[in-house]
Amino acid sequence: MDGSGIVTAFLTLLAIVAVGIVFDIIGVAVTSADEVPFHSMAARKVPGARECIWLLRNAERVGSICNDVVGDICGVVSGSASAIIAAQILQNFSFTWPKIISLLMSALVAAVTVGGKALGKTVAIGSCTKIVHGVGVFLYTLRHLPDWFPGKKKKR
């Protein structure tokens, strides 16, 4: 961040905050989703359905990792990033009250994070089945990625 420009640093900061919000949405969706629709999908061999069932059966661990671990890491990293951006702004521009820039950066990061997570939780609860299925398809894709490339096939 220190060697990048202010715009790049802001975009990186927004990406870090977005990762925290997305993982919070996933954690809430997994803890609030019902397993029944995924059994139906698994019976019809819908890609990602088995992964969804695994996610829901491990909802406590998945929620803890998504909400607590990734959320806390993103919070600490975004706080550090906002401090670096504030320092860059102070180096490039002259302000009479440098503490105001630090406060504004902290307030901006906090507002986007808290507002994004609040909105995300509402979306996660309302669309938990779609979100969990999206994560399941993503995990299915990662697991079957080697099958899509020519060469050695792994044994199952």
CORRA-V887003 format. One record per residue. RES is the residue in three letters. PHI is phi in radians with two decimals (NA if undefined). PSI is psi in radians with two decimals (none if undefined). Layout:
BEGIN
{{RES,PHI,PSI} {RES,PHI,PSI}}
END
This chain:
BEGIN
{{MET,NA,-0.61} {ASP,-1.14,-0.59} {GLY,-1.56,-0.13} {SER,-1.60,2.91} {GLY,-1.34,2.99} {ILE,-1.14,-0.71} {VAL,-1.13,-0.79} {THR,-1.09,-0.71} {ALA,-1.11,-0.72} {PHE,-1.11,-0.77} {LEU,-1.12,-0.68} {THR,-1.13,-0.74} {LEU,-1.07,-0.78} {LEU,-1.10,-0.65} {ALA,-1.13,-0.71} {ILE,-1.12,-0.80} {VAL,-1.11,-0.71} {ALA,-1.10,-0.69} {VAL,-1.06,-0.77} {GLY,-1.06,-0.72} {ILE,-1.19,-0.77} {VAL,-1.08,-0.77} {PHE,-1.18,-0.57} {ASP,-1.14,-0.72} {ILE,-1.08,-0.78} {ILE,-1.09,-0.78} {GLY,-1.06,-0.76} {VAL,-1.20,-0.73} {ALA,-1.09,-0.74} {VAL,-1.16,-0.68} {THR,-1.34,-0.30} {SER,-1.89,-0.10} {ALA,-1.39,2.74} {ASP,-1.77,2.50} {GLU,-1.37,-0.42} {VAL,-0.97,-0.85} {PRO,-1.06,-0.50} {PHE,-1.34,-0.47} {HIS,-1.15,-0.70} {SER,-1.11,-0.76} {MET,-1.12,-0.72} {ALA,-1.13,-0.66} {ALA,-1.11,-0.57} {ARG,-1.56,0.12} {LYS,1.00,0.72} {VAL,-1.28,2.23} {PRO,-0.98,2.31} {GLY,1.62,-0.18} {ALA,-1.15,-0.72} {ARG,-1.11,-0.67} {GLU,-1.15,-0.64} {CYS,-1.10,-0.76} {ILE,-1.08,-0.72} {TRP,-1.09,-0.76} {LEU,-1.03,-0.79} {LEU,-1.23,-0.60} {ARG,-1.26,-0.31} {ASN,-2.02,0.57} {ALA,-1.02,-0.63} {GLU,-1.11,-0.82} {ARG,-1.21,-0.77} {VAL,-1.08,-0.80} {GLY,-1.08,-0.73} {SER,-1.12,-0.77} {ILE,-1.17,-0.82} {CYS,-1.17,-0.86} {ASN,-1.37,-0.82} {ASP,-1.53,-0.98} {VAL,-1.18,-1.05} {VAL,-1.14,-0.70} {GLY,-1.06,-0.77} {ASP,-1.17,-0.72} {ILE,-1.10,-0.80} {CYS,-1.10,-0.63} {GLY,-1.11,-0.79} {VAL,-1.18,-0.78} {VAL,-1.16,-0.70} {SER,-1.19,-0.58} {GLY,-1.13,-0.75} {SER,-1.15,-0.72} {ALA,-1.11,-0.70} {SER,-1.16,-0.58} {ALA,-1.15,-0.70} {ILE,-1.17,-0.72} {ILE,-1.11,-0.71} {ALA,-1.06,-0.71} {ALA,-1.13,-0.70} {GLN,-1.11,-0.74} {ILE,-1.09,-0.74} {LEU,-1.16,-0.55} {GLN,-1.26,-0.65} {ASN,-1.54,-0.38} {PHE,-2.26,2.73} {SER,-1.82,2.16} {PHE,-2.14,2.54} {THR,-1.38,-0.48} {TRP,-2.14,1.56} {PRO,-1.12,-0.45} {LYS,-1.15,-0.48} {ILE,-1.13,-0.68} {ILE,-1.10,-0.79} {SER,-1.08,-0.75} {LEU,-1.12,-0.75} {LEU,-1.11,-0.72} {MET,-1.13,-0.78} {SER,-1.10,-0.74} {ALA,-1.14,-0.70} {LEU,-1.10,-0.83} {VAL,-1.10,-0.77} {ALA,-1.10,-0.76} {ALA,-1.12,-0.78} {VAL,-1.16,-0.73} {THR,-1.15,-0.91} {VAL,-1.15,-0.78} {GLY,-1.12,-0.75} {GLY,-1.12,-0.73} {LYS,-1.20,-0.65} {ALA,-1.13,-0.81} {LEU,-1.13,-0.71} {GLY,-1.09,-0.67} {LYS,-1.15,-0.66} {THR,-1.10,-0.78} {VAL,-1.14,-0.74} {ALA,-1.09,-0.73} {ILE,-1.22,-0.69} {GLY,-1.28,-0.49} {SER,-2.18,0.63} {CYS,-1.07,-0.66} {THR,-1.14,-0.77} {LYS,-1.13,-0.71} {ILE,-1.17,-0.82} {VAL,-1.09,-0.70} {HIS,-1.13,-0.68} {GLY,-1.06,-0.74} {VAL,-1.17,-0.71} {GLY,-1.07,-0.74} {VAL,-1.13,-0.70} {PHE,-1.06,-0.82} {LEU,-1.13,-0.69} {TYR,-1.05,-0.78} {THR,-1.09,-0.77} {LEU,-1.08,-0.72} {ARG,-1.19,-0.59} {HIS,-1.75,0.13} {LEU,-0.99,-0.77} {PRO,-1.08,-0.46} {ASP,-1.20,-0.35} {TRP,-1.55,-0.13} {PHE,-1.89,2.49} {PRO,-1.18,2.74} {GLY,2.18,-2.63} {LYS,-1.24,2.32} {LYS,-1.67,2.43} {LYS,-1.42,2.58} {LYS,-1.42,2.51} {ARG,-2.00,none}}
END
